[in-house]
Amino acid sequence: MTAEAAFFDTNVLIYANSAGETRQSAAVALLLAGGRISVQVLNEFVAVSRRKRGLSWYETLEALRFVQALLGPPHPLRLETHMRALQISQEYGYHIYDSLIIASALEAGCTVLYSEDLQDGQVLGPLTIRNPFH
């Protein structure tokens, strides 16, 4: 599988940036192999880093800079992405925020979405959801 085919959910970034986390090495390896993220993933990363993990703004922004340098520009969040996410939410029952990530992965032409939170093995058109941590 090529790096361009991979898309990462927020939990991959969180684990990669969590010293002492048992899933850190797997998350870092995935990111180093390359792939894509979305603006939605960046927003969620900031929210979790600041609110749940208690990171400073400096630590959070440094982590964002590293991720963006490694993976390149994130897939944009557009009205078309939102509309596709609404369809995904209705059809598959995912929360709108998860659906925004799925919609972005599809728009980016990815074939695998690495996520711990979504249904492992589910296929949505050309996209397969994979849990890399079990």
Secondary structure, 3 states (H helix, E strand, C coil): CCHHHEEECHHHHHHHCCCCCCCHHHHHHHHHHCCECEHHHHHHHHHHHHHHCCCCHHHHHHHHHHHHHHHCCCECCCHHHHHHHHHHHHHHCCCHHHHHHHHHHHHCCCCEEECCCCCCCCEECCEEEECCCC
